[in-house]
Amino acid sequence: MSTIRGRSLLSLSDLTRDDLVEVLDAAESFVEVHRRTVKKVPALRGRVVASLFYEESTRTRLSFETAAKRLSADVLSLAVASSSVKKGESLRDTIATIEALGIDAVVLRHRASGAAEQVARYVPDVRVINAGDGQHQHPTQGLLDAFTVRQVLAERQGARGSETGSALFAGLHVLIVGDIRHSRVARSDIDAYAALGAEIRVVAPPTLLPPGIETWPVQIVDRLDDTLEWADIVSLLRLQHERGTGRFVPSLAEFTTTFGLTVERLARVRPEALIMHPGPINRGVELDAAVADAPAAVITRQVANGVPIRMAVLFLTIAGNREDES
């Protein structure tokens, strides 16, 4: 039984391997829409999607709103900085207000871990899509990262991603580097890659590893230089100053020296390996500017793939039935 069709998307840990493949396959069909002259389908015509972001965002917010509009949904975008939230209105009251306007789904980003799950309890008849909650999850980032990997590897084989399912992930070596402790992207990526069959290693300063990581489906590596040759995917995470990262590393320069993907380190990475980063990049910190622009980097493609992935998520969660697509 599908656990995404017609339901909220709060965490990738809630999805099975088949669910993940279903989303990736749906996204591939929406890539075709992007290539058309008219980039819209009537799949969600008459539906209303509320975009509610309590944290600053450029990529995720624009990507979700573009995705909803390409599906012909109406979009209510709440600017928190100028809303009643600034006057002290609670999350519950804000949600009640927009629910009264007749919404079908809410895309929520919030600074508090668990906020999306809380909202889903407030409005059980509305689909809640987690666009990032505190240090918990960022499901669509995990999905678009997996989609990008499958897309590139399938292209190398002269195939479509939907023809490969999850096969390309079996035994794939994924290395995640940097601020694991504060990263909701890391948690979602690990859920996605592990469910799809990849092997995962993480490397970070001990202070940037979260409590309990020993129970995660990952291998912890102490030194970046010891594992570069192993990796098929090198996924770098942003040092998150707004979440207190500065208290966890002595200096940015020291972090870069030990854990940054420099040009010299890039020379040790497999020629066919992919370099990834969820953005925004701190150039010269997590990776050198030249590395970000290297042929191995698929960072721009990750951004582009945000729209079809979010179209797929909106369609499957709201409509719940692929046969409704036109």
Stockholm file with secondary structure:
# STOCKHOLM 1.0

chainA/1-326         MSTIRGRSLLSLSDLTRDDLVEVLDAAESFVEVHRRTVKKVPALRGRVVASLFYEESTRTRLSFETAAKRLSADVLSLAVASSSVKKGESLRDTIATIEALGIDAVVLRHRASGAAEQVARYVPDVRVINAGDGQHQHPTQGLLDAFTVRQVLAERQGARGSETGSALFAGLHVLIVGDIRHSRVARSDIDAYAALGAEIRVVAPPTLLPPGIETWPVQIVDRLDDTLEWADIVSLLRLQHERGTGRFVPSLAEFTTTFGLTVERLARVRPEALIMHPGPINRGVELDAAVADAPAAVITRQVANGVPIRMAVLFLTIAGNREDES
#=GR chainA/1-326 SS CCSSTTSCBCCGGGCCHHHHHHHHHHHHHHHHHHHSSSCCCCTTTTCEEEEEESSCCSHHHHHHHHHHHHTTCEEEEEEGGGSGGGGTCCHHHHHHHHHHTCCSEEEEEESSTTHHHHHHHHCTTSEEEEEEETTTBCHHHHHHHHHHHHHHHHHHTTCCHHHHTTGGGTTCEEEEESCCTTCHHHHHHHHHHHHHTCEEEEECCGGGSCTTGGGSSSEEESCGGGTGGGCSEEEECCCCGGGTGGGTSSCHHHHHHHHCBCHHHHTTSCTTCEEECCSCCCBTTTBCHHHHTSTTBCHHHHHHHHHHHHHHHHHHHHTCCGGGCC
#=GC SS_cons         CCSSTTSCBCCGGGCCHHHHHHHHHHHHHHHHHHHSSSCCCCTTTTCEEEEEESSCCSHHHHHHHHHHHHTTCEEEEEEGGGSGGGGTCCHHHHHHHHHHTCCSEEEEEESSTTHHHHHHHHCTTSEEEEEEETTTBCHHHHHHHHHHHHHHHHHHTTCCHHHHTTGGGTTCEEEEESCCTTCHHHHHHHHHHHHHTCEEEEECCGGGSCTTGGGSSSEEESCGGGTGGGCSEEEECCCCGGGTGGGTSSCHHHHHHHHCBCHHHHTTSCTTCEEECCSCCCBTTTBCHHHHTSTTBCHHHHHHHHHHHHHHHHHHHHTCCGGGCC
//
